[in-house]
Amino acid sequence: MTTFEICIDSVEGALAAEAAGAERVELCSALFEGGLTPSIGTIETALRSVDRIRVHVIVRPRAGDFIYSPSEVEAMVRDVRAAVAAGAHGIVIGALTAEGDVDVPTTRALIEAAGGVSITFHRAFDMVRDPYAALEQLIELGVDRVLTSGQEVSVLEGAPLIAELVRRAGDRIIVMPGGGITPRNIARIIEATGASEYHFAALVTSDGPAVHRNPAPRMGGTLHRPEYERSDTSEKLIGQVLAASRA
């Protein structure tokens, strides 16, 4: 059986993923930044709004690299505990050393804080210097799955490495391809990687409802999304990917 996880940033995204037939969501905030820890209110509301789908929560305190200070680690541990207490079915984490290895002590502390729920190591894995050594470390730590684009810009480019990771992992850990999956390429990706789980976002942009608009202020930095544009998870697009995977 093939499992599909949808990367979302809202309660509406969880509802769309469930309606489209996906098995799981990765709940984030700030997808423009690659996904950051969502608020506890969003976590609780998402969990209360869905019936069947499983909700895994990312814990990532900021954008940028995955090398964390002691205070950031403490905050992450607290966020993991809060998400699990709210009922999250899984936690998504990732921490590295400056040398490009898995930060074993931090990863172990976050796993312990999760208290036995499913653990995914996110695409920090795509920044490690030795993916095969990192895979073995994650297996030893007891991580359940690793999300990866095969250390390339998209899964298609990274498919050879992903296929080898799948082969080496066997049934010891799930290797989950993610990055650039669309209805047009999902069948090729499944054939090329041989993975059993796949991760993708299904975002569409739309114009927001604001009638009065001031075009001058910017709420973020120089690189930003237009202030009056929204990005939403598309039930239709999810359904198209799932249908294409079975074609």
VOZABA-682802 format. One line per field, with one value per residue (C-alpha): x, y, z. Coordinates in pm, 1 decimal, always signed. Layout:
<nodes>
x	X:...
y	Y:...
z	Z:...
</nodes>
This chain:
<nodes>
x	+0.0:+123.8:+83.9:+56.1:+141.7:+37.6:+238.2:-10.2:-15.6:-377.4:-679.0:-843.3:-547.9:-605.7:-971.5:-881.3:-625.4:-872.0:-1147.0:-909.2:-815.2:-463.2:-352.1:-152.9:-59.8:+249.3:+115.6:+341.1:+333.6:+530.7:+562.5:+727.0:+1014.3:+1017.3:+783.3:+805.3:+635.4:+261.0:+80.1:-73.2:-413.1:-368.4:-254.6:-550.5:-805.3:-667.7:-681.0:-1038.8:-1150.1:-1047.3:-1187.2:-958.6:-637.4:-327.5:-164.3:+213.4:+346.1:+674.8:+887.8:+1131.0:+1177.1:+1309.7:+1411.8:+1770.6:+2011.7:+1942.5:+2217.4:+2045.2:+2155.2:+2080.0:+1790.2:+1645.7:+1672.4:+1493.1:+1213.6:+1188.7:+1163.0:+879.4:+705.8:+732.5:+578.5:+299.1:+215.2:+205.5:-7.2:-250.0:-286.0:-44.3:+3.5:+364.3:+644.2:+868.7:+1216.8:+1567.5:+1892.8:+2248.1:+2598.3:+2810.6:+3005.6:+2694.8:+2619.0:+2301.7:+2302.0:+2257.0:+2215.2:+1952.2:+1768.8:+1767.3:+1632.6:+1348.9:+1262.0:+1251.8:+1027.3:+787.4:+715.0:+681.4:+479.9:+594.9:+910.4:+1001.8:+1341.2:+1269.2:+1467.4:+1752.3:+1863.5:+1923.4:+2199.9:+2403.8:+2750.5:+2710.6:+2351.1:+2429.7:+2598.9:+2316.3:+2058.3:+2226.9:+2238.9:+1866.9:+1791.2:+1999.1:+1814.9:+1479.8:+1348.2:+1049.8:+1096.7:+1319.3:+1192.3:+1426.8:+1448.3:+1760.8:+1974.5:+1862.1:+1624.4:+1344.4:+1268.6:+1309.8:+1668.9:+1733.4:+1565.8:+1888.5:+1999.9:+1648.2:+1627.8:+1957.9:+1844.5:+1523.2:+1729.4:+1966.0:+1685.1:+1486.7:+1224.0:+1437.2:+1316.8:+1081.1:+1243.7:+979.7:+1048.0:+931.9:+998.7:+848.8:+589.6:+305.3:+31.5:+256.2:+556.1:+426.0:+405.1:+765.4:+879.1:+711.2:+873.9:+1216.6:+1235.6:+1033.3:+928.6:+610.6:+535.1:+536.2:+517.3:+399.8:+230.3:-72.0:-85.0:-274.2:-269.9:-579.4:-663.8:-756.3:-1093.2:-962.5:-1143.6:-935.3:-568.4:-258.3:+18.5:+299.2:+370.3:+543.0:+488.3:+809.4:+1152.8:+1256.7:+1166.4:+797.3:+463.5:+223.5:+34.6:-309.0:-236.4:-330.7:-186.9:-426.1:-411.6:-612.7:-829.3:-854.3:-477.2:-425.7:-685.3:-508.9:-176.2:-339.8:-526.8:-210.6:-24.8:-272.8:-283.9
y	+0.0:+347.1:+619.5:+989.2:+1267.6:+1623.5:+1921.5:+2182.3:+2506.7:+2536.6:+2356.2:+2394.5:+2210.4:+1916.6:+1903.5:+1918.3:+1639.6:+1418.5:+1479.9:+1398.0:+1063.1:+1124.7:+921.5:+1182.2:+1549.5:+1729.7:+2037.1:+2342.1:+2717.0:+2942.3:+2708.8:+2999.2:+2947.2:+2571.5:+2495.8:+2607.3:+2500.9:+2575.8:+2737.3:+2516.9:+2657.7:+2544.4:+2199.1:+2153.7:+2281.6:+2063.1:+1752.4:+1827.7:+1899.3:+1573.5:+1225.0:+980.5:+1143.3:+1136.6:+1465.5:+1490.5:+1822.6:+1979.9:+2127.8:+2374.2:+2704.1:+2918.8:+2926.2:+2886.2:+2613.2:+2321.1:+2394.3:+2486.0:+2667.2:+2526.1:+2768.3:+2667.2:+2300.8:+2370.2:+2546.4:+2255.6:+2002.6:+2206.3:+2233.2:+1857.2:+1789.4:+2040.5:+1893.3:+1539.6:+1651.3:+1807.3:+1469.2:+1484.7:+1143.6:+1214.5:+1469.1:+1590.9:+1704.3:+1758.3:+1880.8:+1885.1:+1964.6:+2234.2:+1956.2:+1827.4:+1523.8:+1433.1:+1609.6:+1291.1:+1440.0:+1691.7:+1433.3:+1189.9:+1458.3:+1540.4:+1173.9:+1123.7:+1429.3:+1278.3:+987.1:+715.5:+881.2:+841.0:+1036.8:+1172.6:+1330.1:+1605.4:+1741.5:+1854.0:+1511.4:+1665.6:+1879.4:+1598.7:+1527.3:+1148.1:+1034.0:+666.2:+725.3:+959.3:+695.3:+444.1:+698.9:+768.0:+396.1:+354.6:+645.1:+481.7:+732.3:+593.5:+770.9:+1016.7:+1275.9:+1347.6:+1484.1:+1276.0:+1582.5:+1745.7:+2026.9:+1776.7:+1408.5:+1339.6:+1459.7:+1282.0:+953.7:+749.8:+831.3:+778.7:+437.0:+338.7:+468.3:+266.1:-42.4:+6.3:+91.3:-225.4:-251.8:-70.9:+282.5:+437.6:+654.8:+905.3:+1106.3:+1466.7:+1771.7:+1866.1:+1588.4:+1662.3:+1469.4:+1460.9:+1297.4:+1088.1:+765.3:+804.3:+882.1:+571.2:+358.7:+518.3:+511.2:+210.6:+395.7:+317.0:+668.9:+1004.3:+1364.7:+1668.0:+2004.5:+2083.9:+2460.8:+2700.4:+3077.7:+3294.7:+3657.7:+3748.3:+3904.0:+4249.7:+4533.4:+4817.8:+4765.0:+4966.1:+4854.8:+5037.8:+4848.8:+4510.5:+4277.5:+4081.2:+4124.3:+4203.6:+3852.7:+3814.8:+3692.0:+3966.8:+4090.9:+4025.4:+3683.7:+3360.1:+3012.6:+2725.7:+2347.1:+2217.5:+1910.2:+1880.8:+1883.9:+1621.4:+1404.3:+1444.9:+1327.0:+1027.6:+934.4:+967.5:+738.6:+463.5:+512.0
z	+0.0:-92.7:+169.2:+86.1:+330.4:+247.9:+372.1:+498.0:+693.1:+803.1:+945.0:+605.6:+456.4:+689.3:+588.0:+217.8:+255.2:+438.9:+184.4:-102.1:+49.5:+180.2:+480.2:+671.2:+691.2:+807.5:+985.0:+964.7:+963.4:+726.9:+429.3:+244.7:+491.3:+441.0:+731.0:+1094.4:+1418.7:+1404.7:+1695.3:+1962.5:+1868.1:+1508.5:+1623.5:+1858.1:+1606.5:+1326.2:+1543.6:+1648.3:+1291.1:+1120.8:+1169.9:+990.1:+878.1:+1095.9:+1191.3:+1225.9:+1355.8:+1253.1:+1528.9:+1373.9:+1558.1:+1274.5:+911.3:+799.3:+897.2:+1129.9:+1384.1:+1708.6:+2023.3:+2371.0:+2413.0:+2076.9:+2172.4:+2500.2:+2310.6:+2066.4:+2348.5:+2499.9:+2162.1:+2108.4:+2448.4:+2383.6:+2042.2:+2180.6:+2474.7:+2225.7:+2056.3:+1761.8:+1604.1:+1511.8:+1531.4:+1249.5:+1349.5:+1215.5:+1367.8:+1231.0:+1344.5:+1183.5:+1011.1:+833.8:+1047.2:+1236.1:+1574.1:+1773.2:+2124.6:+2009.3:+1801.7:+2093.4:+2329.8:+2090.7:+2043.4:+2419.3:+2457.3:+2200.9:+2431.7:+2171.0:+1891.5:+1532.0:+1444.0:+1101.8:+1031.4:+780.0:+486.0:+705.3:+583.4:+241.3:+392.1:+552.6:+411.2:+410.0:+353.7:+406.3:+741.9:+844.0:+751.5:+980.7:+1264.1:+1230.3:+1233.3:+1548.9:+1711.5:+1639.8:+1385.8:+1192.9:+860.5:+678.2:+431.9:+142.6:-209.8:-260.1:-182.0:-507.3:-596.8:-657.1:-616.8:-988.0:-983.8:-654.4:-749.5:-786.8:-431.2:-295.6:-459.4:-300.3:+38.9:+6.3:-75.5:+217.8:+460.7:+397.2:+667.1:+926.5:+841.8:+586.8:+321.0:+208.4:-109.1:-104.2:-317.7:-653.2:-676.2:-920.3:-1100.0:-1407.6:-1241.5:-949.9:-1152.6:-1270.6:-916.2:-778.0:-1047.6:-1002.3:-622.4:-512.0:-196.9:-4.9:+122.7:-56.5:+66.5:-126.9:-95.5:-309.2:-292.9:-513.8:-483.7:-472.7:-426.1:-67.9:+27.4:+122.7:-56.0:+85.8:-1.5:+77.3:-161.0:+18.5:+345.3:+355.3:+649.8:+590.3:+438.5:+83.4:-33.7:+38.1:-85.7:-200.3:+103.8:-43.5:-194.5:-21.1:-58.3:+9.0:-2.8:-298.6:-248.0:-626.9:-676.3:-404.7:-574.5:-907.9:-763.2:-593.1:-911.0:-1122.7:-880.8:-955.3:-1331.0
</nodes>
